[in-house]
Amino acid sequence: MPIAGKGMLLTSMNIDAEHEAEFNRWYDREHLEERVAIDGFLEARRYVAHDGNPKYLSLYSTETFEVLDSPAYRAALANQTAWSMTNIARFKNMIRAVARITISQGTGRGAALGIIRLRPSGGEDKLRAALHEQLDPAQLDGIISLHLLESDPALSKPITDDPSTPNPGAGDWFVLIDGTDESAIPPAVARFVDNAALKPLMISSGVYRLMWDIAKSDIGR
């Protein structure tokens, strides 16, 4: 499986320009390493939009899905650093998906990422089977691997929002498309956009550029 582990936390947000330099400094100097250090977390990747919204995207892979509701992770959420609390309070348009990786095909990871957000409306087994046929990189030039994330509705809540606020997107699914270059992503996205069965379920799509990544083995070197 090209994505390490069975669970994934996906976060995406915008930040006002006046706070952007500090936001990036916090992510690069504290936040990613802090999260990967949690028991059960394996790696994290940071992206910036080439053509997408929100502007920033991060992916955190975990050994199992259960890690994302573990005592260690809940303790980290409950004991944020002062720097974290300052930056989290500034998030705009946040997406936070706590998800199972249910399909992952291909080998390796790319410098560019396509992301498609889908909102299932019943018939999840049938939809998953249909997506499995689409998530094959073999016939797509420049595409390294493709993946399906299925969000858990109970756990997928933006941490900056009132937890009692309705969140119709909490159970959304995300297709991830790893490619060698941003130009390779749109033709792969078109497979889903042009699919009559999938098009009514689409909420958004975007193309992102990898900023950097970190694995558990990188910490403490």
N, C-alpha and C positions, 0 to 999 in steps of 0.2 A: 504493500500500500504506500503510495507516494507521500501521503500526509501521515506524519507520526501520530500514533495513538488513535483513540476511538471517540474522543470528545473534542469540541472546539468552542471557544469563546470568541465571538466576533463583535468588535466595537467600532463604531464609526461616528464621526462628529464634525461639526464646523467650529471654528473659533474666531472671534473678532480679531481683525488685523493688529490692533494695539496690544493684544496679549499673545500673538502667535509665536514670537521669538521665545518667550518664556515657556509656553506650552511645548514647543519642540525640544527645548533644553531639558525640561522635566521628563518627557518621554525618553529622550536619548540618554540621559544621565542617571535616571532613577527608575522610572516606572516599568519599562520592559524587563530589566534585570530583576527587579523586585518580584514581579509576577512569576517569571520563569523559575525563581528560587523556591517557590511554594511546592510542597510535596505533591507529586503527581503531574505537575506541569512539565512539559518536555521542551518546548521551543515557542518563539514568538516572532512574528513578521510585521513590519510597519510599511504602510503604503501611503502615497499621496496621489490624488486624482490627476489623471491625464485628461479624462473626459467623464466626469461623474460628480455626484453630490450625495452625501457630504464629502468634504475635501479630504479628510483623513480616515484611514482604515487600518485596524490592527487585527491580527489573527493569533490566537493563543491555542496551541495544541496540548491536549492532556492525555495521559495514559489511558484513562477510562472516562466515560461520561460522568460517572459518579463523583469524580474529583471536583467537578464544578458545583457540587453541593456538599462538599466535605467540610469537616470542622476546620481544617487548615485554611481553606479558601474563605469560609465564612468569617474566620478570625481576621484574615487580611482585609476583608471588606469593612469589618467593624472597627478596625484600628488603622485607618489611613494616616499617612504622614501629613504634617501641616502643608507641605508643598503640594501633595496630592489633593487635599481638600480645596486648596485655593484654585487649582487648575480645573478640577472636576466641576466646581461651581460655575465655571465659565463655559462649559460645553453648550453648544447649540445643536438642535436637530439630532440628538443622539439616537443611535440604533445600538441595542445591546441584545445579542442573540446567544443564548446558551444552548448548544446544539449537539446532536449526535451526528457523527460522520457515517452515513449509511451506504454511500457509494464512493469509491475512490479508484480511478482507473488511470493507468499510464505509469511513467517512471520519471521521477524527479520533479523539480519545481522550477518555474521560470522567472524571468526578470519583470514580466508584466502579468497582470491579473485582470481577468474579466469577472464581473459579478452580476448575477441576475437574481432578482428577488421575486419569489412566487408566493401567492396566497392560495393554498389548497382550499377547495370547497367540497370536501367529502371525497370518497373513493381514493384514499391515500395509497392503498396497495396497487391499484391500477396505475395511478400517476407515477409511483416509484418505478414500476416495471417499464412504463413508457420512457421515463427519463434514463433508465439504465441503457436503453438502446441508443439514446442520443449522446450519452457520456462516454464516447469512444474516441480517443484522440488519433487513432490509426490513420484516418483519412483526412486529417486536418493539418496542413502544413504549418509549422511553427508552433503547434500546440503540444505541450509536453504531458499534461495530465488534466483530468476533469474530476470534479467532486460534487457530492450532494450533502448539504447540511440541513438537518431537520430540527428546527428550534423547539425547545420545550416551553409551552405557554406559561407554565407556573413560574419558571425561573428567568424567563427572558423579559426583564424589566429595566428600562433606563434608570440608573442609580441616581440621576439628578431629578427625577420626577416623583410626584406623589404616588406611592404604591397603590393607592385606591383608585387612581384614574384608569378608566377603561383603556385597554391597549389591544386593538383589533389585530395588530401585526405581530403579536407575541408568538404566534404559532407559524410564522412564515418560514418558508424554505429558501435556501440560497444555493445557487449553482456557482461554483468557482471554476474558472478556466485559467490554468497556468500556461503562459506562452513565452516565447523567446523575445518578443518585441511587441510594443503596443499595436503595431500594424497587423499583427497576426490575430488579434482578439476579435475585431468586428465581424469577420466572416464566420467565426465560431458562434458568436452571439446570434447571428442571423439564423442559425439552425433552430433556435428557440423562438425568436421573434416571428419568424415566418411559419411556425408550426401552428396550424389552426386550433389544435386541441390545447396547446399551452398558452397561446396569446391572451385569452381572457383571464388567465391567472397571473399575468405579469404585472408587477408593481413598478419596477424600475430596473435599469441596467447601467453599468458604468465600466470604465477602463482605468486601471490604476497602475502606477509604477512603483516597483519595490524600492524602498529607502534603505532598509537594512534588516538583518535578522539576527537572532541570538538563540543558541541551544543551551541546554543545561550544562553540557560539557564545556562551554565557553566561560562559565562563571568561576571565578577564583583562580584563573590562570595567571 
